[in-house]
Amino acid sequence: MILYHGSNVVVSSPKLIQQNRFLDFGFGFYTTTNKAQAIAFADKVYKRRKEGGKIVNIYEVDEQKAFAECSVLRFDSPDEAWLDFVSDNRSGNYEGKAFDFVYGPVANDDVYTTFTLYSAGILTKEQTLEALKIKKLYNQLVLSSEKALSYLKFVGTVPKEEL
């Protein structure tokens, strides 16, 4: 499996760094199989940090081996379990099992408003899930442990002319 990570720096040896905010799938190193999504994220990070460059790191992971030897939580669609998991993580209230890998749809900026309305109690769970069905959701694979990171092989970066 080829994975991408958008950043403002080259990340040849990913590390687990404590975040200063609550993210969709909790603590971990966030990647995606979607190059366009990683490019957009790299642009966002570069504009926010105003240093480095717009860089998309490329990795390989032997998913057969890694997923067989590690704990994996997988969401194939934005269903009720996914919504509960993301909501709990974003609010800092997740107290469930920790996994080495978490895979599933991204609750990106396009769905931020929907999540905000749900979190505020304006939308019901059913209304939120229905609204998310019409959004184009990309994927993310989060590596949440040193064990998971050990399966990740840095390949290089996307050429500047593709950014």
DSSP file with accessible surface (Angstrom, degrees, kcal/mol):
  #  RESIDUE AA STRUCTURE BP1 BP2  ACC     N-H-->O    O-->H-N    N-H-->O    O-->H-N    TCO  KAPPA ALPHA  PHI   PSI    X-CA   Y-CA   Z-CA
    1    1 A M              0   0   56      0, 0.0    60,-1.8     0, 0.0     2,-0.4   0.000 360.0 360.0 360.0 132.0    0.0    0.0    0.0
    2    2 A I  E     -A   60   0A  68     58,-0.2     2,-0.3    31,-0.1    58,-0.2  -0.821 360.0-171.4 -94.1 132.6    1.3    3.5   -0.9
    3    3 A L  E     -A   59   0A   0     56,-2.6    56,-2.8    -2,-0.4     2,-0.3  -0.919   8.7-154.1-125.6 151.5    0.6    6.2    1.6
    4    4 A Y  E     -AB  58  32A  37     28,-3.0    28,-1.9    -2,-0.3     2,-0.4  -0.932   4.9-167.3-125.3 149.1    1.1   10.0    1.6
    5    5 A H  E     -A   57   0A  32     52,-1.9    52,-2.7    -2,-0.3     2,-0.3  -0.956  14.9-146.4-137.6 113.8    1.7   12.5    4.3
    6    6 A G  E     +A   56   0A   4     -2,-0.4     2,-0.3    50,-0.2    50,-0.2  -0.644  37.7 136.8 -81.7 135.1    1.3   16.2    3.6
    7    7 A S  E     -A   55   0A   7     48,-3.0    48,-2.4    -2,-0.3    39,-0.2  -0.874  62.9-111.1-155.5-174.2    3.6   18.5    5.5
    8    8 A N  S    S+     0   0    3     -2,-0.3    45,-2.1    46,-0.2     2,-0.3   0.294 100.6  44.0-109.4   3.2    5.9   21.5    5.3
    9    9 A V  S    S-     0   0   68     46,-0.2     2,-0.4    43,-0.2    48,-0.1  -0.954  93.9 -94.7-140.4 160.6    9.0   19.3    5.9
   10   10 A V        -     0   0   80     -2,-0.3     2,-0.6     1,-0.1     3,-0.2  -0.638  33.3-163.5 -74.8 130.8   10.4   16.0    4.7
   11   11 A V        +     0   0   26     -2,-0.4    -1,-0.1    -6,-0.2    -6,-0.0  -0.763  26.6 154.4-119.0  81.6    9.4   13.3    7.2
   12   12 A S  S    S+     0   0   63     -2,-0.6   142,-0.3     1,-0.3    -1,-0.1   0.756  77.1  34.7 -81.5 -24.5   11.7   10.4    6.5
   13   13 A S  S    S-     0   0   77     -3,-0.2    -1,-0.3   140,-0.1   140,-0.0  -0.749  87.7-151.0-129.5  82.3   11.5    8.9   10.0
   14   14 A P        -     0   0   25      0, 0.0     2,-0.3     0, 0.0   138,-0.1  -0.210  13.9-168.6 -57.1 143.4    8.0    9.6   11.3
   15   15 A K        -     0   0  139     13,-0.1     2,-0.8     2,-0.0    13,-0.1  -0.935  28.9-110.0-129.2 155.2    7.6    9.9   15.1
   16   16 A L        -     0   0   35     -2,-0.3     2,-0.5    13,-0.1    13,-0.1  -0.789  41.4-176.9 -86.8 113.5    4.6   10.0   17.3
   17   17 A I        -     0   0  116     -2,-0.8    11,-0.3    11,-0.1     2,-0.1  -0.956  31.5-110.6-117.2 129.5    4.3   13.6   18.6
   18   18 A Q        -     0   0  150     -2,-0.5     2,-0.2     9,-0.1     9,-0.0  -0.358  36.6-133.5 -59.8 129.5    1.7   14.6   21.1
   19   19 A Q        -     0   0   69      2,-0.1    -1,-0.1     1,-0.1     8,-0.0  -0.506   7.0-141.7 -83.5 156.5   -0.8   16.9   19.3
   20   20 A N  S    S+     0   0  153     -2,-0.2     2,-0.3     2,-0.0    -1,-0.1   0.218  86.5  42.3 -99.8  12.3   -2.1   20.1   20.8
   21   21 A R  S    S-     0   0  116     71,-0.0     2,-0.5     0, 0.0    -2,-0.1  -0.966  91.1 -98.7-149.9 164.3   -5.6   19.5   19.5
   22   22 A F        -     0   0  136     -2,-0.3     2,-0.2    68,-0.3    68,-0.1  -0.776  41.1-163.2 -92.3 127.5   -8.0   16.5   19.2
   23   23 A L    >   -     0   0   25     -2,-0.5     3,-1.6    66,-0.1    69,-0.1  -0.639  32.8 -96.0-110.3 166.8   -8.1   14.8   15.8
   24   24 A D  T 3  S+     0   0   11      1,-0.3    65,-0.3    -2,-0.2    66,-0.2   0.841 121.7  23.1 -46.0 -52.4  -10.5   12.4   14.1
   25   25 A F  T 3  S-     0   0    5      1,-0.4    -1,-0.3    64,-0.1    61,-0.1   0.093 110.7-121.1-110.3  21.1   -8.8    9.2   15.0
   26   26 A G    <   +     0   0   15     -3,-1.6    -1,-0.4    60,-0.1     2,-0.1  -0.329  66.0   2.6  79.5-156.4   -6.9   10.4   18.1
   27   27 A F  S    S+     0   0   74     -3,-0.1     2,-0.3   117,-0.1    -9,-0.1  -0.372  90.5  79.9 -69.1 136.7   -3.1   10.4   18.6
   28   28 A G  S    S-     0   0    6    -11,-0.3     2,-0.6    -2,-0.1   116,-0.2  -0.909  80.2 -59.7 156.0-179.0   -0.9    9.2   15.8
   29   29 A F  E     -D  143   0B  16    114,-2.9   114,-2.5    -2,-0.3     2,-0.4  -0.873  53.3-143.0 -97.9 116.1    0.8    9.8   12.5
   30   30 A Y  E     +D  142   0B  42     -2,-0.6     2,-0.3   112,-0.2   112,-0.2  -0.683  28.7 160.1 -91.2 130.7   -1.8   10.6    9.8
   31   31 A T  E     -D  141   0B   6    110,-1.8   110,-2.6    -2,-0.4     2,-0.3  -0.855  17.7-158.1-136.1 171.8   -1.5    9.3    6.2
   32   32 A T  B     -B    4   0A   4    -28,-1.9   -28,-3.0    -2,-0.3   108,-0.1  -0.978  25.7-136.8-147.1 158.4   -3.8    8.8    3.3
   33   33 A T  S    S+     0   0   51     -2,-0.3     2,-0.7   -30,-0.2   -31,-0.1   0.474  85.7  91.1 -89.9  -3.4   -3.8    6.8    0.1
   34   34 A N     >  -     0   0   44    105,-0.3     4,-1.9     1,-0.2     5,-0.2  -0.821  58.1-167.4-100.3 107.9   -5.1    9.8   -1.8
   35   35 A K  H  > S+     0   0   73     -2,-0.7     4,-2.6     1,-0.2     5,-0.2   0.894  88.2  54.6 -61.0 -41.6   -2.2   11.9   -3.2
   36   36 A A  H  > S+     0   0   62      1,-0.2     4,-2.3     2,-0.2    -1,-0.2   0.895 107.7  50.3 -61.2 -39.6   -4.5   14.9   -4.0
   37   37 A Q  H  > S+     0   0   35      2,-0.2     4,-2.2     1,-0.2    -1,-0.2   0.914 110.8  48.9 -63.6 -43.2   -5.7   15.0   -0.4
   38   38 A A  H  X S+     0   0    3     -4,-1.9     4,-2.6     2,-0.2    -2,-0.2   0.891 109.8  52.2 -65.2 -37.6   -2.1   14.9    0.8
   39   39 A I  H  X S+     0   0   30     -4,-2.6     4,-2.3     2,-0.2    -2,-0.2   0.933 109.9  48.6 -63.3 -45.3   -1.1   17.7   -1.5
   40   40 A A  H  X S+     0   0   61     -4,-2.3     4,-2.1     1,-0.2    -2,-0.2   0.907 112.6  48.3 -61.9 -39.8   -4.0   19.9   -0.3
   41   41 A F  H  X S+     0   0   79     -4,-2.2     4,-2.8     2,-0.2     5,-0.2   0.911 108.6  53.3 -68.7 -39.8   -3.0   19.2    3.3
   42   42 A A  H  X S+     0   0    0     -4,-2.6     4,-2.7     1,-0.2     5,-0.2   0.914 109.0  50.3 -60.0 -41.2    0.7   20.1    2.6
   43   43 A D  H  X S+     0   0   45     -4,-2.3     4,-2.4     2,-0.2    -1,-0.2   0.930 111.4  48.1 -62.5 -43.6   -0.5   23.4    1.1
   44   44 A K  H  X S+     0   0   77     -4,-2.1     4,-2.1     2,-0.2    -2,-0.2   0.925 113.3  47.0 -63.6 -45.4   -2.6   24.1    4.3
   45   45 A V  H  X S+     0   0    3     -4,-2.8     4,-2.8     2,-0.2     5,-0.3   0.930 112.4  49.8 -64.2 -45.0    0.3   23.2    6.6
   46   46 A Y  H  X S+     0   0   91     -4,-2.7     4,-2.3    -5,-0.2     5,-0.4   0.929 112.0  47.4 -61.4 -44.4    2.8   25.3    4.7
   47   47 A K  H  < S+     0   0  129     -4,-2.4    -1,-0.2    -5,-0.2    -2,-0.2   0.882 114.8  47.4 -65.1 -36.2    0.5   28.3    4.7
   48   48 A R  H  < S+     0   0  113     -4,-2.1    -2,-0.2    -5,-0.2    -1,-0.2   0.912 120.6  35.1 -71.0 -44.0   -0.2   27.9    8.4
   49   49 A R  H  < S-     0   0  125     -4,-2.8    -2,-0.2    -5,-0.2    -1,-0.2   0.678  88.3-150.6 -87.7 -21.1    3.4   27.5    9.5
   50   50 A K     <  +     0   0  170     -4,-2.3     2,-0.3    -5,-0.3    -3,-0.1   0.792  63.9  86.0  55.0  34.7    5.0   29.9    6.9
   51   51 A E  S    S+     0   0  128     -5,-0.4     2,-0.4     2,-0.1    -2,-0.1  -0.979  73.4  19.4-154.8 163.5    8.2   27.9    6.8
   52   52 A G  S    S-     0   0   60     -2,-0.3     2,-0.3    -3,-0.1   -43,-0.2  -0.617  91.4 -82.5  77.8-130.3    9.7   24.9    5.0
   53   53 A G        -     0   0   14    -45,-2.1     2,-0.9    -2,-0.4    -2,-0.1  -0.914  43.4 -73.9-158.3-179.0    7.9   24.1    1.8
   54   54 A K        +     0   0   53     -2,-0.3     2,-0.4    -8,-0.1   -46,-0.2  -0.814  63.9 171.4 -89.6 105.5    4.9   22.3    0.4
   55   55 A I  E     -A    7   0A  20    -48,-2.4   -48,-3.0    -2,-0.9     2,-0.6  -0.970  27.4-164.9-129.2 132.2    6.0   18.7    0.8
   56   56 A V  E     -A    6   0A   0     -2,-0.4   102,-2.6   102,-0.4     2,-0.2  -0.963  17.1-152.2-116.4 113.8    4.2   15.4    0.3
   57   57 A N  E     -AC   5 157A   0    -52,-2.7   -52,-1.9    -2,-0.6     2,-0.4  -0.613   6.9-147.2 -83.4 144.2    6.1   12.4    1.8
   58   58 A I  E     +AC   4 156A  29     98,-3.3    97,-3.2    -2,-0.2    98,-1.4  -0.941  19.6 174.9-117.6 136.7    5.6    8.9    0.2
   59   59 A Y  E     -AC   3 154A   1    -56,-2.8   -56,-2.6    -2,-0.4     2,-0.4  -0.921  19.5-145.2-133.8 160.8    5.6    5.7    2.2
   60   60 A E  E     -AC   2 153A  81     93,-2.4    93,-2.9    -2,-0.3     2,-0.4  -0.952  14.8-177.9-122.2 145.9    5.0    2.0    1.6
   61   61 A V  E     - C   0 152A   5    -60,-1.8     2,-1.4    -2,-0.4     3,-0.1  -0.989  30.8-130.3-141.2 135.5    3.5   -0.4    4.1
   62   62 A D     >  -     0   0   92     89,-0.5     4,-3.1    -2,-0.4     5,-0.3  -0.735  28.8-173.3 -81.0  91.8    3.0   -4.1    3.6
   63   63 A E  H  > S+     0   0   63     -2,-1.4     4,-2.6     1,-0.2     5,-0.3   0.844  76.6  58.6 -63.6 -33.4   -0.6   -4.0    4.7
   64   64 A Q  H  > S+     0   0  152      2,-0.2     4,-1.1     1,-0.2    -1,-0.2   0.958 116.3  33.9 -58.7 -50.2   -1.0   -7.8    4.6
   65   65 A K  H  > S+     0   0  106      2,-0.2     4,-1.9     1,-0.2    -2,-0.2   0.947 120.7  47.9 -70.9 -50.5    1.8   -8.3    7.1
   66   66 A A  H  X S+     0   0    0     -4,-3.1     4,-1.1     1,-0.2    -3,-0.2   0.920 114.0  45.6 -59.7 -46.4    1.2   -5.1    9.2
   67   67 A F  H  < S+     0   0   42     -4,-2.6    -1,-0.2    -5,-0.3    -2,-0.2   0.786 112.8  51.7 -72.2 -25.0   -2.5   -5.6    9.6
   68   68 A A  H  < S+     0   0   83     -4,-1.1    -1,-0.2    -5,-0.3    -2,-0.2   0.829 117.1  38.4 -76.3 -30.7   -2.1   -9.3   10.5
   69   69 A E  H  < S+     0   0   92     -4,-1.9     2,-0.3    -5,-0.1    -2,-0.2   0.475 115.7  53.9 -99.6  -5.7    0.5   -8.5   13.2
   70   70 A C  S  < S-     0   0   15     -4,-1.1     2,-0.4    -5,-0.2    29,-0.0  -0.832  88.7 -98.0-124.7 165.8   -1.0   -5.4   14.6
   71   71 A S        -     0   0   31     -2,-0.3    30,-2.0    27,-0.0    29,-0.8  -0.678  43.7-169.3 -84.1 135.5   -4.4   -4.3   16.0
   72   72 A V  E     -e  101   0B  47     -2,-0.4     2,-0.5    28,-0.2    30,-0.2  -0.993  19.8-163.7-132.0 132.9   -6.5   -2.5   13.4
   73   73 A L  E     -e  102   0B  36     28,-2.4    30,-2.8    -2,-0.4     2,-0.4  -0.981  22.5-172.0-111.4 122.4   -9.7   -0.5   13.7
   74   74 A R  E     -e  103   0B 118     -2,-0.5     2,-0.5    28,-0.2    30,-0.2  -0.971  17.9-172.6-125.0 130.8  -11.3   -0.1   10.2
   75   75 A F        -     0   0   17     28,-3.0    -2,-0.0    -2,-0.4    27,-0.0  -0.983   1.5-173.8-117.1 118.1  -14.2    1.9    9.1
   76   76 A D  S    S+     0   0  121     -2,-0.5    -1,-0.1     1,-0.1    28,-0.1   0.625  73.0   9.2 -87.3 -13.5  -15.3    1.3    5.5
   77   77 A S  S    S-     0   0   57     28,-0.1     2,-2.3     0, 0.0     5,-0.2  -0.974  90.8 -87.1-155.6 164.7  -17.9    4.1    5.5
   78   78 A P  S    S+     0   0   32      0, 0.0     2,-0.1     0, 0.0    54,-0.1  -0.481  71.2 151.1 -78.5  77.4  -19.0    7.0    7.6
   79   79 A D     >  -     0   0   68     -2,-2.3     4,-2.7     1,-0.0     5,-0.2  -0.265  63.5 -82.2 -97.7-171.3  -21.5    4.9    9.7
   80   80 A E  H  > S+     0   0  102      1,-0.2     4,-2.6     2,-0.2     5,-0.2   0.899 128.2  50.9 -63.2 -40.7  -22.7    5.3   13.2
   81   81 A A  H  > S+     0   0   54      2,-0.2     4,-2.4     1,-0.2    -1,-0.2   0.915 112.1  48.2 -64.1 -41.0  -19.7    3.6   14.8
   82   82 A W  H  > S+     0   0    0     -5,-0.2     4,-3.0     2,-0.2     5,-0.3   0.934 111.1  50.4 -63.0 -46.9  -17.4    5.9   12.8
   83   83 A L  H  X S+     0   0    0     -4,-2.7     4,-2.7     1,-0.2     5,-0.2   0.924 112.2  47.0 -59.7 -43.6  -19.4    9.0   13.8
   84   84 A D  H  X S+     0   0   53     -4,-2.6     4,-2.6     2,-0.2    -1,-0.2   0.925 113.7  48.3 -64.0 -44.0  -19.2    8.0   17.5
   85   85 A F  H  X S+     0   0   17     -4,-2.4     4,-2.4    -5,-0.2    -2,-0.2   0.946 115.3  43.3 -63.0 -49.2  -15.5    7.3   17.3
   86   86 A V  H  X S+     0   0    0     -4,-3.0     4,-3.1     2,-0.2     5,-0.2   0.927 114.4  50.6 -64.8 -43.0  -14.6   10.6   15.6
   87   87 A S  H  X S+     0   0   15     -4,-2.7     4,-1.7    -5,-0.3     6,-0.3   0.924 111.6  47.8 -61.3 -43.9  -16.9   12.6   17.8
   88   88 A D  H  <>S+     0   0   69     -4,-2.6     5,-2.6    -5,-0.2     6,-1.0   0.902 115.0  45.7 -64.4 -40.7  -15.4   11.1   21.0
   89   89 A N  H ><5S+     0   0   16     -4,-2.4     3,-1.1   -65,-0.3    -2,-0.2   0.928 111.7  50.6 -67.7 -45.6  -11.8   11.7   19.7
   90   90 A R  H 3<5S+     0   0   65     -4,-3.1   -68,-0.3     1,-0.3    -1,-0.2   0.811 113.6  45.6 -64.3 -28.6  -12.6   15.3   18.6
   91   91 A S  T 3<5S-     0   0   60     -4,-1.7    -1,-0.3    -5,-0.2    -2,-0.2   0.502 113.4-118.0 -91.0  -3.8  -14.1   16.1   21.9
   92   92 A G  T < 5S+     0   0   34     -3,-1.1    -3,-0.2    -4,-0.4    -2,-0.1   0.679  85.2 112.9  77.1  17.9  -11.2   14.5   23.8
   93   93 A N      < +     0   0  104     -5,-2.6     2,-0.4    -6,-0.3    -4,-0.2   0.301  31.2 125.9-107.0   7.9  -13.6   11.9   25.4
   94   94 A Y        +     0   0   69     -6,-1.0    -9,-0.0     1,-0.1    -8,-0.0  -0.549  19.7 160.9 -72.6 126.5  -12.5    8.7   23.7
   95   95 A E        +     0   0  184     -2,-0.4    -1,-0.1     2,-0.0     3,-0.1   0.131  37.4 109.7-128.7  17.3  -11.7    6.1   26.4
   96   96 A G  S    S-     0   0   45      1,-0.2    -2,-0.0     0, 0.0     2,-0.0   0.021  77.6 -48.0 -83.5-166.7  -11.8    2.9   24.4
   97   97 A K        -     0   0  132      1,-0.1     2,-0.3     0, 0.0    -1,-0.2  -0.276  53.6-124.5 -63.6 144.9   -9.2    0.5   23.2
   98   98 A A        -     0   0   85     -3,-0.1     2,-0.3     2,-0.0    -1,-0.1  -0.736  27.3-160.3 -90.4 141.3   -6.0    1.8   21.6
   99   99 A F        -     0   0   38     -2,-0.3   -27,-0.1     1,-0.1    45,-0.1  -0.887  24.7-136.2-120.0 154.4   -5.2    0.4   18.2
  100  100 A D  S    S+     0   0   26    -29,-0.8    44,-3.1    -2,-0.3    45,-0.6   0.886  95.6  21.8 -72.9 -40.8   -1.9    0.3   16.2
  101  101 A F  E     -eF  72 143B   0    -30,-2.0   -28,-2.4    42,-0.2     2,-0.4  -0.983  62.8-170.4-127.7 142.0   -3.7    1.3   13.0
  102  102 A V  E     -eF  73 142B   3     40,-1.9    40,-3.1    -2,-0.4     2,-0.4  -0.996  13.1-176.5-130.4 127.0   -7.0    3.2   12.4
  103  103 A Y  E     +eF  74 141B  36    -30,-2.8   -28,-3.0    -2,-0.4    38,-0.2  -0.966  25.4  90.8-125.7 139.0   -8.4    3.4    8.9
  104  104 A G  E     - F   0 140B   1     36,-2.1    36,-2.2    -2,-0.4   -28,-0.1  -0.977  67.5 -28.8 166.0-173.9  -11.5    5.1    7.6
  105  105 A P  E     - F   0 139B  13      0, 0.0     2,-0.5     0, 0.0    34,-0.3  -0.240  56.4-119.4 -63.8 150.9  -13.0    8.3    6.1
  106  106 A V        -     0   0   10     32,-2.5     2,-1.4     1,-0.0    32,-0.3  -0.788   6.2-149.2 -90.6 130.1  -11.6   11.7    6.8
  107  107 A A        +     0   0    1     -2,-0.5   -83,-0.1    30,-0.1    30,-0.1  -0.674  43.2 170.3 -91.7  75.5  -13.9   14.2    8.5
  108  108 A N    >>  -     0   0   34     -2,-1.4     3,-1.7    30,-0.1     4,-0.5   0.013  52.1 -73.7 -81.9-169.3  -12.1   17.0    6.7
  109  109 A D  H >> S+     0   0   97      1,-0.3     3,-0.8     2,-0.2     4,-0.5   0.799 126.0  65.3 -58.2 -30.1  -12.9   20.8    6.4
  110  110 A D  H 34 S+     0   0  105      1,-0.2    -1,-0.3     2,-0.1     4,-0.2   0.769 111.6  34.4 -65.0 -25.6  -15.8   20.0    4.0
  111  111 A V  H <> S+     0   0    0     -3,-1.7     4,-2.4     2,-0.1    -1,-0.2   0.363  88.8 100.7-109.7   6.0  -17.7   18.2    6.8
  112  112 A Y  H <X S+     0   0  132     -3,-0.8     4,-2.6    -4,-0.5     5,-0.2   0.908  82.4  51.0 -58.2 -43.7  -16.5   20.4    9.7
  113  113 A T  H  X S+     0   0   94     -4,-0.5     4,-2.6     1,-0.2    -1,-0.2   0.926 109.0  51.2 -62.0 -42.8  -19.8   22.4    9.7
  114  114 A T  H  > S+     0   0   13      1,-0.2     4,-2.2    -4,-0.2    -1,-0.2   0.931 112.0  46.9 -60.3 -44.1  -21.8   19.2    9.8
  115  115 A F  H  X S+     0   0    4     -4,-2.4     4,-3.1     1,-0.2    -1,-0.2   0.891 110.3  52.8 -64.9 -39.8  -19.8   17.9   12.7
  116  116 A T  H  X S+     0   0   60     -4,-2.6     4,-2.0     2,-0.2     6,-0.2   0.926 109.8  48.2 -61.8 -44.1  -20.1   21.2   14.5
  117  117 A L  H  <>S+     0   0   58     -4,-2.6     5,-2.1     2,-0.2     6,-1.4   0.889 113.8  47.6 -64.7 -37.6  -23.9   21.1   14.2
  118  118 A Y  H ><5S+     0   0   47     -4,-2.2     3,-1.6     4,-0.2    -2,-0.2   0.945 111.2  49.9 -67.2 -46.6  -24.0   17.5   15.4
  119  119 A S  H 3<5S+     0   0   87     -4,-3.1    -2,-0.2     1,-0.3    -1,-0.2   0.832 109.1  52.9 -62.0 -32.2  -21.7   18.3   18.4
  120  120 A A  T 3<5S-     0   0   70     -4,-2.0    -1,-0.3    -5,-0.2    -2,-0.2   0.501 116.8-114.6 -82.0  -4.2  -23.9   21.2   19.3
  121  121 A G  T < 5S+     0   0   62     -3,-1.6    -3,-0.2    -4,-0.3    -2,-0.1   0.571  86.8 115.6  84.0   9.0  -27.0   19.0   19.3
  122  122 A I  S   <S+     0   0  113     -5,-2.1     2,-0.4    -6,-0.2    -4,-0.2   0.893  74.6  44.5 -78.8 -39.3  -28.6   20.8   16.3
  123  123 A L  S    S-     0   0   39     -6,-1.4    -2,-0.2    -9,-0.2     2,-0.1  -0.850  84.2-131.4-103.5 142.9  -28.4   17.7   14.1
  124  124 A T     >  -     0   0   67     -2,-0.4     4,-2.5     1,-0.1     5,-0.2  -0.358  31.9-103.2 -78.8 169.9  -29.3   14.3   15.2
  125  125 A K  H  > S+     0   0   41      1,-0.2     4,-2.6     2,-0.2     5,-0.2   0.922 124.2  50.3 -58.7 -43.4  -27.0   11.3   14.6
  126  126 A E  H  > S+     0   0  128      1,-0.2     4,-2.3     2,-0.2    -1,-0.2   0.919 110.9  47.6 -64.2 -43.9  -29.3   10.2   11.7
  127  127 A Q  H  > S+     0   0   97      2,-0.2     4,-2.4     1,-0.2    -1,-0.2   0.900 112.5  50.5 -63.8 -39.2  -29.4   13.7   10.1
  128  128 A T  H  X S+     0   0    0     -4,-2.5     4,-2.3     2,-0.2    -2,-0.2   0.943 110.9  47.1 -64.9 -47.8  -25.6   13.9   10.4
  129  129 A L  H  X S+     0   0   28     -4,-2.6     4,-1.2     1,-0.2    -1,-0.2   0.895 112.5  50.6 -62.8 -38.2  -25.0   10.5    8.8
  130  130 A E  H  X S+     0   0  112     -4,-2.3     4,-0.6    -5,-0.2     3,-0.4   0.924 110.5  49.2 -65.2 -42.5  -27.4   11.4    6.0
  131  131 A A  H >< S+     0   0   28     -4,-2.4     3,-0.9     1,-0.2     4,-0.3   0.874 108.4  54.1 -64.2 -36.4  -25.6   14.7    5.4
  132  132 A L  H >< S+     0   0    1     -4,-2.3     3,-1.0     1,-0.2    -1,-0.2   0.772  93.8  70.7 -71.2 -23.6  -22.3   12.9    5.3
  133  133 A K  H 3< S+     0   0  143     -4,-1.2    -1,-0.2    -3,-0.4    -2,-0.2   0.800  99.0  48.5 -62.1 -29.5  -23.5   10.5    2.6
  134  134 A I  T << S+     0   0  143     -3,-0.9    -1,-0.2    -4,-0.6     2,-0.2   0.538  95.3  91.2 -91.0  -5.2  -23.5   13.3    0.0
  135  135 A K  S <  S-     0   0   77     -3,-1.0     2,-0.9    -4,-0.3   -24,-0.0  -0.614  82.5-119.7 -87.1 148.0  -20.0   14.6    0.9
  136  136 A K        -     0   0  149     -2,-0.2     2,-0.5   -26,-0.0   -26,-0.1  -0.794  36.9-167.8 -87.1 107.9  -16.9   13.3   -0.9
  137  137 A L        -     0   0   38     -2,-0.9   -30,-0.1    -4,-0.1     2,-0.1  -0.873   5.6-158.8-103.6 126.4  -14.9   11.7    1.9
  138  138 A Y        -     0   0   65     -2,-0.5   -32,-2.5   -32,-0.3     2,-0.2  -0.248  23.7-105.9 -85.5-175.7  -11.3   10.7    1.4
  139  139 A N  E     - F   0 105B  27    -34,-0.3     2,-0.3    -2,-0.1  -105,-0.3  -0.715  24.2-165.1-114.4 164.7   -9.5    8.2    3.6
  140  140 A Q  E     - F   0 104B  12    -36,-2.2   -36,-2.1    -2,-0.2     2,-0.5  -0.990   8.5-158.7-144.1 145.7   -6.9    8.3    6.3
  141  141 A L  E     -DF  31 103B   0   -110,-2.6  -110,-1.8    -2,-0.3     2,-0.5  -0.988  16.2-161.6-123.5 117.2   -4.7    5.6    7.9
  142  142 A V  E     -DF  30 102B   0    -40,-3.1   -40,-1.9    -2,-0.5     2,-0.7  -0.882   9.4-151.9-105.0 129.2   -3.4    6.6   11.3
  143  143 A L  E     +DF  29 101B   0   -114,-2.5  -114,-2.9    -2,-0.5   -42,-0.2  -0.896  18.8 176.1 -98.9 114.8   -0.4    4.9   12.8
  144  144 A S        +     0   0   25    -44,-3.1     2,-0.3    -2,-0.7   -43,-0.1   0.301  53.3  44.3-108.0   6.0   -0.9    5.1   16.5
  145  145 A S  S  > S-     0   0   23    -45,-0.6     4,-2.3     1,-0.1     5,-0.2  -0.969  78.8-113.7-146.2 162.0    2.0    3.1   17.9
  146  146 A E  H  > S+     0   0  128     -2,-0.3     4,-1.7     1,-0.2    -1,-0.1   0.865 118.2  58.9 -62.0 -35.9    5.7    2.5   17.5
  147  147 A K  H  4 S+     0   0  103      2,-0.2     4,-0.4     1,-0.2     3,-0.3   0.936 106.4  46.5 -59.3 -46.5    4.9   -1.0   16.4
  148  148 A A  H >4 S+     0   0    0      1,-0.2     3,-1.7     2,-0.2     4,-0.3   0.928 109.4  54.4 -61.9 -44.0    2.7    0.4   13.5
  149  149 A L  H >< S+     0   0   17     -4,-2.3     3,-1.7     1,-0.3    -1,-0.2   0.818  95.3  68.8 -60.8 -28.4    5.5    2.9   12.6
  150  150 A S  T 3< S+     0   0   89     -4,-1.7    -1,-0.3     1,-0.3    -2,-0.2   0.717  96.7  53.6 -66.2 -17.4    7.9    0.0   12.3
  151  151 A Y  T <  S+     0   0   42     -3,-1.7   -89,-0.5    -4,-0.4     2,-0.5   0.515  88.4  98.7 -90.9  -6.5    6.0   -1.2    9.2
  152  152 A L  E <   -C   61   0A  23     -3,-1.7     2,-0.5    -4,-0.3   -91,-0.2  -0.719  55.1-165.5 -90.0 126.9    6.3    2.1    7.4
  153  153 A K  E     -C   60   0A 130    -93,-2.9   -93,-2.4    -2,-0.5     2,-0.3  -0.954  18.0-132.7-115.5 120.5    9.0    2.5    4.8
  154  154 A F  E     +C   59   0A  64     -2,-0.5   -95,-0.3  -142,-0.3     3,-0.1  -0.548  26.4 175.3 -70.9 129.4    9.9    6.0    3.6
  155  155 A V  E     -     0   0A  75    -97,-3.2     2,-0.3     1,-0.4   -96,-0.2   0.748  47.4 -93.3-104.0 -36.5   10.1    6.1   -0.3
  156  156 A G  E     -C   58   0A  20    -98,-1.4   -98,-3.3     2,-0.0    -1,-0.4  -0.991  47.5 -60.2 154.4-154.2   10.7    9.8   -1.0
  157  157 A T  E     -C   57   0A  62     -2,-0.3  -100,-0.2  -100,-0.2     3,-0.1  -0.903  48.4 -96.8-128.0 156.3    8.7   12.9   -1.8
  158  158 A V        -     0   0    5   -102,-2.6  -102,-0.4    -2,-0.3     5,-0.1  -0.523  54.7-100.0 -68.2 132.7    6.3   13.8   -4.6
  159  159 A P    >   -     0   0   51      0, 0.0     3,-2.1     0, 0.0     4,-0.4  -0.237  27.4-119.1 -56.6 143.2    8.2   15.9   -7.2
  160  160 A K  G >  S+     0   0  141      1,-0.3     3,-1.7     2,-0.2    -2,-0.1   0.842 111.6  63.0 -53.1 -37.2    7.7   19.7   -6.9
  161  161 A E  G 3  S+     0   0  164      1,-0.3    -1,-0.3     2,-0.1    -3,-0.0   0.697 100.6  53.8 -67.0 -15.1    6.2   19.8  -10.4
  162  162 A E  G <         0   0   91     -3,-2.1    -1,-0.3     1,-0.1    -2,-0.2   0.514 360.0 360.0 -91.6  -8.4    3.3   17.6   -9.2
  163  163 A L    <         0   0   49     -3,-1.7    -1,-0.1    -4,-0.4    -3,-0.1  -0.080 360.0 360.0 -86.4 360.0    2.4   19.8   -6.3
